[in-house]
Amino acid sequence: MIQKGVNVTGMGCICAAGDSVKSAMNSLYSSVRNCAAPKRIQAKLEVEYPVFEAASEIPVTDPSATRTSLLALHAVSEALEQSGLDERELKKWRVGVCLGTTVGCTLNNEPFYRDYKAGKNPNVSAIDRYLGNNAALYIADKLKCKGPTATIANACSSGTDAIGLAKSWLENNLCDIVIAGGADELSRITYLGFISLLISSTEACRPFDKNRKGLNLGEGAGIVIMEKSDVSKARGVKTLSNVVGYATFADAYHPTAPHPEGIGLTRAINQALLQAGISLEQIGFINAHGTSTQNNDEVEGRTIAKLFSDIIPTVSTKSYTGHTLGAAGGIEAVFLIQGLLDQKLPATSGFEEFDPACELNPTTSNINVSAEFALSNSLAFGGNNSALIFQGVPE
Amino acid sequence: MRLAILGIGPVCALGSGIQSLRTGLQGKVRPNIEEKIIPTSHGEKMLPVYQPVAEGLDRFIPKRALRRVDPFTQIALLSTYLAIEDAGIAFNDKSRVGVVFGSGYGPTRTTFKFLDNIIDDGDIGASPTHFANSVHNAPASQVSIFLGLTGPCSTITCFEHTLSNVLVTAWDWLNQDVVDYVLVGLGDEYCDVLGFAAVGMNAGRTKDMQPMNFNACTFLPGEGHITFLIAKDKSHQEGYAKISEIRMRRDLEEVKASISNDPVIINASGNLQQGKSFLKVQQKQLKSYSNLYGGFPTSSAFDLAVGCVSMKDRKIYPVPESQKKEVKLENSIICLEFCREDEFNIYKLE
């Protein structure tokens, strides 16, 4: 096997499925999903919309940190440990940080704004806190990383695009190692926003199912440690996977709906394959964006079926995490890499009935796969379509 | 690879279009500064704010098509159309045009309008239009939709690291040959909450911004958007300048070594923390023009535009409010962007 691209040497994850990669994968392989009425946020609505909340008891190691930053830090710590990067080792290398987020970059502190609007002259420390919690800058400051630092705000494809940008930094020798992925907390703003768009479900999501009713929001963080192969070799660290292909293209169609023909997604997948130097047939499985909304699943399902045939193993792990927005691409990359390592895919929980409009039968039970390469899709508001291809590195 | 800047579309307190920036540099027009009333615990305070003079979007898009487009996205669209017009380029293949935008705060007024809906009308009052327009990538996405551009489209938000990252991203797309052109846009929107925060953090103590006074807080907030049309450097191109180097997060010693003879435009905006670091640079030819457009996280993109105009006109414009005259510009100019204490991004224009 010829190893390509840049190496992944560590992974970290926190989401409703678990507070580590191992615990989350256990939930996935056991078809356990923690979807329930929101506990940390309240809303006055006629009906309840369940969510996938991460464990509430994240240790608050920094009182100035937002929950998004703490989720990111939690996953980063796990990933660094697996990668053997402690403070001393981090200092030796040019380390970049590239993270995706949506909630984490928005200036919308509701309690502060309520006080401001009521003329109570609230303390501006809330704004100061916002300024100090830009996702990538926060992690770079915490770890004293001196490499390039960027927070990507491409809505639901942010995490995938962060990994893609990190790949180009390494390939262009802007740094040696990148901490990449995404993080997002559950917030009343996105909760109410998605409900207002009429795409949230009042029951647990059912990606690609004929009777799906929409998405459930989630929260979490998914992080990968990426490094140039000469660096991981010099450090003597084990490679888990290689990031071999990435592309993103716009639909230029609608602010909140994908192009019905999936033109941007098709182009992103084809370009990512071209960059990876592999053919469609070499993709062993797909971790789909699979939000469980009518539009996304129809367009994505049809595009996958058209390109790959309907028998390629496809899973939507959002059925265990909900839609974690800016974190989704990071979390799904972690699950995909672990799937390559395990040569196994979980069931797409909630899927029961084939939808002819989607033309896709996702996994209905744990299945074994024989895959060297796997694809992760992300589609986003604004018509962004991104595709990442990873190569497995067997034991 | 060098990046060629073919067109620039600034929308700021000096007006809309590259000529407005040039006339501002020539001292022929003064920035539009509006006095905002800011509530504080000690009563109301006046805060001068640099507000954009956005004119002419209806030349490019019918007004009725903009009904659901928020004000920040409208100035982003205007700056984009102006950049394309300035370059005089028609895109033959719209699938090979990328859009990469950057913003510190994103569409703030729409973000707070969404909150207004919830506070005033209850949780069931959330507006889907305001929600969709409040996401950071709304301006870039609307640009891709209005212009039918199906190349890559991305948005970066990283305060003082935003300009460097959008340029590096544009460079990467061109280098990978997935695009022929990239629209690189940067901007920030002022809102009352930001004004309130600025006053709470000591802004507005002076009536004018004094960016070269490194010992006092003279920061005044601003708003604007600027788009650059960028392509790979080819010898026959018209345009403003080539970006020959982007160096990210460099320390003071490296900065001093890099900028020995070139004139240097700094993104000083009356912020004391910035001032302390710029004071250590100790270079005679430091210049700041931010009192033409005000302070905001992505205002360094306007410094880059000033550098481009200076290169094209082969002259260093006098710093506003100074009595000095224009100076002939030789081969290159540096834009120096403060990142954090004693750490800078360096952009070299040739």
HADDOCK unambig.tbl for C-alpha pairs under 7 A between the chains (distance, minus, plus):
assign (segid A and resid 43 and name CA) (segid B and resid 123 and name CA) 6.40 0.50 0.50
assign (segid A and resid 44 and name CA) (segid B and resid 123 and name CA) 5.85 0.50 0.50
assign (segid A and resid 45 and name CA) (segid B and resid 123 and name CA) 6.63 0.50 0.50
assign (segid A and resid 45 and name CA) (segid B and resid 124 and name CA) 6.33 0.50 0.50
assign (segid A and resid 107 and name CA) (segid B and resid 105 and name CA) 6.78 0.50 0.50
assign (segid A and resid 108 and name CA) (segid B and resid 111 and name CA) 6.60 0.50 0.50
assign (segid A and resid 108 and name CA) (segid B and resid 112 and name CA) 6.90 0.50 0.50
assign (segid A and resid 121 and name CA) (segid B and resid 40 and name CA) 6.05 0.50 0.50
assign (segid A and resid 121 and name CA) (segid B and resid 41 and name CA) 6.09 0.50 0.50
assign (segid A and resid 124 and name CA) (segid B and resid 197 and name CA) 5.65 0.50 0.50
assign (segid A and resid 124 and name CA) (segid B and resid 200 and name CA) 6.18 0.50 0.50
assign (segid A and resid 127 and name CA) (segid B and resid 197 and name CA) 6.74 0.50 0.50
assign (segid A and resid 134 and name CA) (segid B and resid 158 and name CA) 6.70 0.50 0.50
assign (segid A and resid 146 and name CA) (segid B and resid 249 and name CA) 6.97 0.50 0.50
assign (segid A and resid 148 and name CA) (segid B and resid 248 and name CA) 6.57 0.50 0.50
assign (segid A and resid 149 and name CA) (segid B and resid 161 and name CA) 6.92 0.50 0.50
assign (segid A and resid 150 and name CA) (segid B and resid 156 and name CA) 6.77 0.50 0.50
assign (segid A and resid 150 and name CA) (segid B and resid 158 and name CA) 5.73 0.50 0.50
assign (segid A and resid 150 and name CA) (segid B and resid 161 and name CA) 6.91 0.50 0.50
assign (segid A and resid 150 and name CA) (segid B and resid 165 and name CA) 6.64 0.50 0.50
assign (segid A and resid 151 and name CA) (segid B and resid 156 and name CA) 5.76 0.50 0.50
assign (segid A and resid 151 and name CA) (segid B and resid 157 and name CA) 5.46 0.50 0.50
assign (segid A and resid 151 and name CA) (segid B and resid 158 and name CA) 5.56 0.50 0.50
assign (segid A and resid 152 and name CA) (segid B and resid 155 and name CA) 6.05 0.50 0.50
assign (segid A and resid 152 and name CA) (segid B and resid 156 and name CA) 4.62 0.50 0.50
assign (segid A and resid 152 and name CA) (segid B and resid 157 and name CA) 6.21 0.50 0.50
assign (segid A and resid 153 and name CA) (segid B and resid 136 and name CA) 5.98 0.50 0.50
assign (segid A and resid 153 and name CA) (segid B and resid 137 and name CA) 6.21 0.50 0.50
assign (segid A and resid 153 and name CA) (segid B and resid 155 and name CA) 5.44 0.50 0.50
assign (segid A and resid 153 and name CA) (segid B and resid 156 and name CA) 5.67 0.50 0.50
assign (segid A and resid 153 and name CA) (segid B and resid 157 and name CA) 6.45 0.50 0.50
assign (segid A and resid 154 and name CA) (segid B and resid 137 and name CA) 5.49 0.50 0.50
assign (segid A and resid 154 and name CA) (segid B and resid 154 and name CA) 6.10 0.50 0.50
assign (segid A and resid 154 and name CA) (segid B and resid 155 and name CA) 5.80 0.50 0.50
assign (segid A and resid 155 and name CA) (segid B and resid 137 and name CA) 6.87 0.50 0.50
assign (segid A and resid 192 and name CA) (segid B and resid 123 and name CA) 6.86 0.50 0.50
assign (segid A and resid 192 and name CA) (segid B and resid 126 and name CA) 6.34 0.50 0.50
assign (segid A and resid 193 and name CA) (segid B and resid 126 and name CA) 6.37 0.50 0.50
assign (segid A and resid 193 and name CA) (segid B and resid 128 and name CA) 6.21 0.50 0.50
assign (segid A and resid 193 and name CA) (segid B and resid 131 and name CA) 5.53 0.50 0.50
assign (segid A and resid 196 and name CA) (segid B and resid 126 and name CA) 5.91 0.50 0.50
assign (segid A and resid 196 and name CA) (segid B and resid 127 and name CA) 6.24 0.50 0.50
assign (segid A and resid 196 and name CA) (segid B and resid 128 and name CA) 5.11 0.50 0.50
assign (segid A and resid 197 and name CA) (segid B and resid 128 and name CA) 5.15 0.50 0.50
assign (segid A and resid 248 and name CA) (segid B and resid 152 and name CA) 5.32 0.50 0.50
assign (segid A and resid 249 and name CA) (segid B and resid 150 and name CA) 6.11 0.50 0.50
assign (segid A and resid 249 and name CA) (segid B and resid 151 and name CA) 5.17 0.50 0.50
assign (segid A and resid 249 and name CA) (segid B and resid 152 and name CA) 4.15 0.50 0.50
assign (segid A and resid 249 and name CA) (segid B and resid 153 and name CA) 6.36 0.50 0.50
assign (segid A and resid 250 and name CA) (segid B and resid 150 and name CA) 4.69 0.50 0.50
assign (segid A and resid 250 and name CA) (segid B and resid 151 and name CA) 5.82 0.50 0.50
assign (segid A and resid 250 and name CA) (segid B and resid 152 and name CA) 5.63 0.50 0.50
assign (segid A and resid 250 and name CA) (segid B and resid 153 and name CA) 5.81 0.50 0.50
assign (segid A and resid 251 and name CA) (segid B and resid 150 and name CA) 5.65 0.50 0.50
assign (segid A and resid 252 and name CA) (segid B and resid 144 and name CA) 5.13 0.50 0.50
assign (segid A and resid 252 and name CA) (segid B and resid 145 and name CA) 3.97 0.50 0.50
assign (segid A and resid 252 and name CA) (segid B and resid 148 and name CA) 5.30 0.50 0.50
assign (segid A and resid 252 and name CA) (segid B and resid 149 and name CA) 5.96 0.50 0.50
assign (segid A and resid 252 and name CA) (segid B and resid 150 and name CA) 5.73 0.50 0.50
assign (segid A and resid 253 and name CA) (segid B and resid 145 and name CA) 5.59 0.50 0.50
assign (segid A and resid 254 and name CA) (segid B and resid 145 and name CA) 6.78 0.50 0.50
assign (segid A and resid 255 and name CA) (segid B and resid 141 and name CA) 6.82 0.50 0.50
assign (segid A and resid 255 and name CA) (segid B and resid 142 and name CA) 6.97 0.50 0.50
assign (segid A and resid 382 and name CA) (segid B and resid 138 and name CA) 6.38 0.50 0.50
assign (segid A and resid 382 and name CA) (segid B and resid 141 and name CA) 4.68 0.50 0.50
assign (segid A and resid 383 and name CA) (segid B and resid 141 and name CA) 6.90 0.50 0.50
assign (segid A and resid 384 and name CA) (segid B and resid 153 and name CA) 6.72 0.50 0.50
